[in-house]
Amino acid sequence: MNLGASVTHKVAIFRISPFIIGAMALEMKSVLTIAWITSDFLTSGTFITLILVFL
């Protein structure tokens, strides 16, 4: 995680990540694999951020 990144950079990454997941989903045929990767993105993007906010 880049703590020195600007807000616009972070927003751009969060806007691009669903398209990356969609592109990977087109290549993969397993629903479980897609769900696993998506939950990884959500966990690292929201849960870890919330934990860091309260520290």
Wavefront OBJ file of the C-alpha trace (Angstrom):
o trace
v 0.000 0.000 0.000
v 1.351 3.390 -0.995
v 0.659 5.725 1.906
v 1.897 8.734 -0.040
v -0.493 8.308 -2.977
v -2.855 11.144 -3.797
v -6.611 10.799 -3.467
v -7.136 10.996 -7.236
v -4.655 8.167 -7.735
v -6.457 5.978 -5.182
v -9.866 6.727 -6.737
v -8.540 5.882 -10.195
v -7.289 2.509 -8.955
v -10.618 1.730 -7.279
v -12.460 2.623 -10.493
v -10.206 0.461 -12.664
v -10.166 -2.649 -10.438
v -13.712 -3.871 -11.342
v -12.711 -3.898 -15.015
v -9.623 -5.941 -14.172
v -11.774 -8.449 -12.285
v -14.217 -8.545 -15.214
v -11.407 -9.219 -17.666
v -10.120 -12.064 -15.506
v -13.650 -13.452 -15.200
v -13.949 -13.679 -18.979
v -10.847 -15.875 -19.067
v -11.777 -18.089 -16.117
v -14.629 -20.524 -16.207
v -14.805 -21.361 -12.512
v -17.282 -19.339 -10.461
v -15.453 -20.234 -7.240
v -12.160 -18.857 -8.552
v -13.823 -15.608 -9.610
v -15.544 -15.286 -6.213
v -12.241 -15.949 -4.430
v -10.370 -13.260 -6.383
v -13.212 -10.764 -5.964
v -13.347 -11.308 -2.209
v -9.571 -10.789 -2.063
v -9.930 -7.404 -3.782
v -12.782 -6.391 -1.486
v -10.971 -7.519 1.647
v -7.780 -5.679 0.839
v -9.651 -2.580 -0.301
v -12.151 -2.189 2.522
v -11.468 -4.345 5.562
v -7.766 -3.604 5.894
v -8.399 0.084 5.266
v -11.017 0.177 8.031
v -8.662 -1.539 10.459
v -5.907 0.985 9.663
v -8.295 3.895 10.205
v -9.020 2.826 13.763
v -5.373 2.226 14.722
l 1 2 3 4 5 6 7 8 9 10 11 12 13 14 15 16 17 18 19 20 21 22 23 24 25 26 27 28 29 30 31 32 33 34 35 36 37 38 39 40 41 42 43 44 45 46 47 48 49 50 51 52 53 54 55
